[in-house]
Amino acid sequence: MRQAEAMILAAKIEAGIVTDPAAGIDYSGLIGSELTPLVTTLGNLEAKRTATNPSWAAVLTRQLSAAGIGRGDLIAASFSGSFPGLNLAVMAASRALDADLAAVSSVTASTWGANQPGFTWPEIESRLVASRLLPRASIAVTTGGDGDRALDLSPEGQELALTIRDRVARRLGVPILHPASFEDAVRQRLSAYRRAANGRPIALYVNVGGATASLGQSTAVLRLRSGFISPGPFDRSEDRGVMARFAEQGVKVLTLLNIRDLALRWGIPLNGPTS
């Protein structure tokens, strides 16, 4: 994870992308800007900085191992652009455990996330894959955002997100998802995981960030604490997302969203802005 962050930071410097002064010093290369055309929601800067700590890779390796994840197991994941550090940590932990990872990755992000063109999450992943530092995790790319179609962006932002989605999907060699509705977004994601599994059982579903198609539109998800969720139904509404559907199928679920709470529980230092 440290090597990956160093590579991304060097690439940003080479591309002339500087850290937003309001974010303080960023040694990870994973802190984006407060506002870009690709920003969908507000995010917390302390959480974004905390999520770049390489300790997450070590902690997640231990947590996944304790949950029974090991060599040859298949992990399905939803990677938004809001916490690129946690996406990277999940990739590193999966590799450390020799587990296989199948992620649906989103282009858009919240404030301070991977929201800079050229360094959205799928573009960051494509750089890591090209460098052979980590194997490809994505099995499909979506714009993310409202409806998994970036409906919460301006028309210019939507066009930019679509352009990036299509370009990086070709680069990664994976299909794009362009759902017609929230329900279709859930269906398309589940279908993508089924194709990737090819009959194998999915040992764990990991949700990183707040992709609506993953979390669902129901208020039931708001009652969940970040971390591991016991298999079983927690939302029976029509508005439930991929996470609830995996849980009701008996799949173990790990959601990484409330970063402050998880960091305090798992012993990772909080990291506010510095300058």
C-alpha positions in Angstrom: 0.0 0.0 0.0 2.9 2.4 0.7 4.4 1.6 -2.7 1.1 2.2 -4.4 0.6 5.6 -2.6 4.2 6.6 -3.6 3.5 5.8 -7.2 0.2 7.7 -7.3 1.8 10.7 -5.6 4.6 10.7 -8.1 2.2 10.4 -11.0 0.1 13.4 -9.7 3.2 15.5 -9.3 4.3 14.6 -12.9 0.8 15.5 -14.1 1.0 18.9 -12.4 -1.9 18.2 -10.0 -1.2 19.9 -6.7 -2.9 19.3 -3.4 -5.8 21.6 -2.5 -4.3 24.0 0.0 -7.3 23.5 2.3 -6.4 19.8 2.6 -2.9 20.4 4.0 0.0 18.2 3.1 -0.9 15.0 1.4 1.9 12.4 1.3 -0.5 9.6 -0.1 -1.5 11.1 -3.4 -5.1 10.0 -2.6 -6.6 13.2 -1.3 -8.6 15.0 -4.0 -10.1 18.4 -4.1 -12.9 19.9 -2.2 -14.9 20.6 -5.3 -14.6 19.3 -8.9 -17.2 18.6 -11.6 -17.1 14.9 -10.4 -18.1 15.6 -6.8 -21.5 14.0 -5.8 -21.7 14.6 -2.1 -20.0 16.2 0.9 -17.2 14.3 2.6 -15.2 14.7 5.8 -11.6 15.7 5.3 -10.4 14.0 8.5 -12.0 10.7 7.4 -10.5 11.0 3.9 -7.0 11.6 5.4 -7.4 8.8 8.0 -8.4 6.4 5.2 -5.0 6.9 3.5 -3.0 5.4 6.4 -1.3 2.2 5.2 -2.1 0.6 8.5 -5.6 -0.1 7.0 -4.0 -2.8 4.8 -2.5 -4.6 7.7 -5.7 -4.2 9.8 -7.9 -5.5 7.0 -5.6 -8.4 6.4 -6.0 -9.4 10.0 -9.8 -8.7 10.1 -10.4 -10.7 6.8 -8.3 -13.6 8.0 -10.2 -13.7 11.3 -13.4 -13.8 9.3 -12.2 -16.9 7.6 -11.1 -15.4 4.3 -8.1 -17.1 2.8 -6.4 -18.5 -0.3 -8.8 -18.9 -3.3 -11.8 -17.3 -1.6 -13.8 -14.8 -3.7 -14.5 -11.4 -2.4 -17.1 -9.2 -4.1 -16.7 -5.4 -3.5 -18.2 -2.0 -4.3 -15.5 0.6 -4.7 -16.7 4.2 -4.8 -14.2 7.0 -5.4 -14.9 8.5 -1.9 -12.2 6.4 0.0 -9.5 5.4 -2.5 -7.2 4.6 0.4 -9.7 1.9 1.7 -10.1 0.6 -1.9 -6.4 0.2 -2.1 -6.2 -1.4 1.4 -8.8 -4.0 0.4 -6.8 -4.8 -2.7 -3.6 -5.1 -0.7 -5.3 -7.3 2.0 -6.9 -9.6 -0.6 -3.5 -10.1 -2.3 -1.8 -10.8 1.0 -4.4 -13.5 1.7 -4.3 -14.9 -1.8 -8.0 -14.2 -2.1 -9.7 -13.2 -5.4 -11.3 -9.8 -5.6 -14.2 -8.8 -7.9 -15.1 -5.1 -7.6 -17.6 -2.8 -9.3 -15.8 0.6 -9.3 -17.3 4.1 -9.6 -15.9 7.2 -11.2 -17.5 9.8 -9.1 -16.6 10.7 -5.5 -17.4 12.9 -2.6 -15.4 15.9 -1.5 -11.7 15.2 -0.9 -12.0 11.8 -2.5 -10.7 10.6 -5.8 -12.5 13.3 -7.7 -9.8 14.8 -10.0 -9.9 13.8 -13.7 -7.0 11.5 -14.4 -7.0 10.3 -10.8 -10.6 9.0 -10.3 -10.6 5.6 -8.6 -10.8 3.5 -11.7 -8.0 5.6 -13.3 -5.9 5.1 -10.1 -6.5 1.3 -10.3 -5.6 1.3 -14.0 -2.2 2.9 -13.1 -1.6 0.3 -10.4 -2.4 -2.5 -12.8 -0.2 -1.1 -15.6 2.7 -0.9 -13.1 2.0 -4.5 -12.1 2.0 -3.5 -8.5 -1.4 -5.0 -7.9 -3.7 -7.2 -10.1 -6.9 -5.8 -11.5 -9.8 -5.8 -9.1 -12.6 -4.2 -11.1 -14.9 -6.4 -13.1 -17.1 -3.4 -14.2 -17.0 0.3 -14.1 -19.9 2.7 -13.5 -20.2 6.4 -13.2 -21.6 6.0 -9.6 -23.6 8.9 -8.1 -27.3 9.1 -8.1 -28.9 6.1 -9.8 -25.4 4.9 -10.7 -25.7 7.4 -13.6 -24.2 10.5 -12.0 -27.6 12.2 -12.1 -26.5 14.4 -9.2 -23.9 16.1 -11.3 -24.2 19.0 -13.7 -24.6 18.2 -17.4 -20.9 18.9 -17.9 -20.0 16.7 -14.9 -22.1 13.9 -16.2 -20.4 14.1 -19.6 -17.0 14.1 -18.0 -17.9 11.1 -15.8 -19.2 9.1 -18.8 -16.1 9.9 -20.8 -13.8 8.8 -18.0 -16.0 5.7 -17.4 -15.8 4.5 -21.0 -12.1 5.3 -21.4 -10.9 3.6 -18.3 -13.2 0.5 -18.8 -11.5 0.0 -22.2 -8.1 0.4 -20.5 -9.0 -2.2 -17.8 -10.7 -4.4 -20.3 -14.0 -4.6 -18.3 -17.6 -3.8 -19.2 -19.4 -0.6 -18.3 -22.6 -0.4 -16.3 -25.2 2.1 -17.5 -28.5 1.2 -15.6 -31.9 2.7 -16.5 -33.0 3.0 -12.8 -31.9 2.2 -9.3 -33.5 -1.2 -9.5 -31.6 -1.9 -12.7 -28.4 -0.7 -11.1 -28.8 -3.3 -8.4 -29.6 -6.0 -11.0 -26.6 -5.1 -13.2 -24.2 -5.2 -10.3 -25.5 -8.5 -9.0 -25.2 -9.9 -12.5 -21.6 -8.7 -12.8 -20.7 -10.5 -9.6 -22.4 -13.7 -10.8 -20.5 -13.6 -14.0 -17.2 -13.1 -12.2 -18.0 -15.9 -9.7 -18.8 -18.3 -12.5 -20.4 -20.7 -10.1 -18.0 -20.1 -7.2 -19.4 -19.1 -3.8 -18.8 -15.5 -2.8 -17.2 -15.6 0.6 -17.5 -11.9 1.5 -19.1 -8.7 0.2 -17.2 -5.5 1.0 -18.8 -2.1 0.6 -16.4 0.9 0.5 -18.1 4.3 0.6 -21.6 5.3 -0.1 -22.6 4.0 -3.5 -26.4 4.1 -3.5 -26.8 0.9 -5.5 -24.7 -0.9 -2.9 -26.2 0.6 0.2 -29.7 0.9 -1.1 -32.2 3.7 -0.8 -33.9 2.5 2.4 -33.3 4.0 5.8 -32.6 0.5 7.1 -28.9 0.9 6.2 -28.6 3.9 8.5 -29.1 1.7 11.5 -26.1 -0.4 10.7 -22.7 0.2 12.3 -19.7 0.1 10.0 -17.7 -3.1 10.2 -18.8 -6.7 9.8 -22.6 -7.4 9.5 -24.0 -10.8 10.4 -25.5 -12.7 7.5 -29.2 -12.5 7.4 -31.9 -10.0 6.3 -31.7 -6.5 7.6 -33.8 -4.8 5.0 -36.8 -6.3 3.3 -37.9 -3.2 1.4 -37.9 -2.9 -2.4 -35.3 -0.1 -2.0 -32.7 -2.4 -0.6 -29.3 -2.5 -2.3 -26.7 -5.0 -3.2 -25.3 -5.2 0.4 -28.7 -6.2 1.8 -29.3 -8.7 -1.0 -26.0 -10.4 -0.3 -26.7 -10.4 3.4 -30.1 -12.1 3.0 -28.4 -14.8 0.9 -26.1 -15.6 3.8 -23.0 -13.9 2.5 -20.8 -12.2 5.1 -20.7 -8.4 4.7 -18.1 -5.8 5.6 -19.0 -2.2 5.2 -16.4 0.5 5.4 -18.2 3.9 5.7 -18.0 5.4 9.1 -14.2 5.8 9.1 -13.8 7.6 12.4 -15.7 4.9 14.3 -13.8 2.1 12.6 -10.4 3.8 13.1 -11.1 4.2 16.8 -12.3 0.6 17.2 -9.4 -0.9 15.1 -6.6 1.2 16.5 -5.8 3.4 13.5 -4.8 7.0 14.3 -7.2 9.8 13.2 -5.6 12.1 10.8 -6.9 15.7 10.4 -5.6 18.2 8.0 -1.9 19.3 8.4 0.1 21.9 6.7 
